[in-house]
Amino acid sequence: MKINLGVVKNFVPKQPKLFCEQYWENWAKSGLLKQSKKDCVSLHGHLNGINHHFISRANPADLDKEFFATKITPRKMISRTDFEFKTITPTDQKIVAYRCIGEKPDFFREYSLYKKSLNVKKGDTVVMNEYAYATSDLSYANAYMPNRRGILYEIEIPEGSKVSRTGYGVRNEIVFPRSSRFTCTGTEKIKNDKEEYLLVKLQYIKPKDPFAK
């Protein structure tokens, strides 16, 4: 058999795809690689509907039932959202946002978590397991503490943070990645004839970027 040595010499074997290339390709094929805006995850407005899975530990079987507003399951909602948070455009300025938690009666399932939150001290690390919502509009945040009793979080979000935001300026609505961490920079008890709540000042801790130099 005659072999063309020139062809053999120039032959370059096909290299297998790198793991990262295959990973991104699989995400694209799955249909989960979708974002309506670079600064906002595509399910921004629906995540509050599945937050009970992280707070009250709902029935795990419900994770695989179609969520009525999205036509996909909570499990797929979580996969899509966690991925999009990694690719979202970082903020280009510092944002101050507010989050209110109304007073919880002792028979509520969330009461133990609420009581624990009342004992936070300066220097503590606060973890919000859900996709936590906040807003730069204080008057809007106050609507979630209707009897003026509970907890008001004042959150400083540093420039360069990967959080989902809609609106503009004081109308911003913020959603943090799940299991976000915050440093408590101070607390103050507010009490008068009309209100009684704990003001907790937090600073968002940006997750470490494994690809940063």
BELZILIN-V688496 format. One record per residue. D_FIRST is the distance of its C-alpha to the first C-alpha in Angstrom with 2 decimals. Layout:
d_first
D_FIRST
D_FIRST
//
This chain:
d_first
0.00
3.78
6.46
9.93
12.17
15.17
14.61
14.10
17.16
19.29
18.50
21.82
22.05
24.87
27.98
30.17
33.61
36.35
39.01
41.62
39.55
39.01
42.71
44.02
41.67
42.92
46.50
45.99
44.49
47.37
49.90
51.88
51.04
54.07
57.02
59.83
60.82
59.38
62.67
63.20
61.17
60.78
62.89
65.62
68.43
67.34
66.74
70.40
70.04
67.65
69.26
71.18
67.97
68.15
71.95
73.24
70.05
70.04
68.40
64.65
63.90
65.30
62.39
60.24
62.82
62.54
64.86
67.09
66.92
63.18
61.58
59.36
60.09
61.70
58.62
56.48
59.31
59.17
55.37
55.53
58.58
57.39
54.19
56.14
58.50
55.60
54.72
58.26
59.72
62.03
65.71
66.78
70.28
72.35
73.65
76.66
76.54
78.86
78.39
81.30
81.47
84.57
86.70
85.42
87.90
87.51
86.44
83.35
79.97
79.24
82.56
81.24
78.66
81.39
83.76
81.13
80.56
84.29
84.07
81.47
82.45
81.56
78.37
77.02
73.56
73.75
70.75
70.70
68.26
68.28
67.26
70.59
72.28
74.60
76.13
77.54
80.47
83.00
85.17
82.24
81.39
85.04
84.81
82.92
85.97
88.63
91.42
90.76
90.00
86.66
84.15
83.28
80.11
79.94
76.32
75.07
71.47
70.07
68.18
64.43
64.76
62.35
64.90
65.06
67.93
69.46
72.45
73.65
76.04
78.71
77.18
73.97
72.88
70.59
68.28
66.93
63.70
64.47
65.58
66.67
68.67
71.81
74.13
77.83
79.74
83.17
85.30
88.69
90.91
92.48
95.63
98.55
100.55
97.74
94.52
93.09
89.46
87.25
85.59
82.34
80.59
76.86
74.04
70.57
68.02
64.76
61.80
59.60
56.53
53.58
51.74
54.75
54.49
//
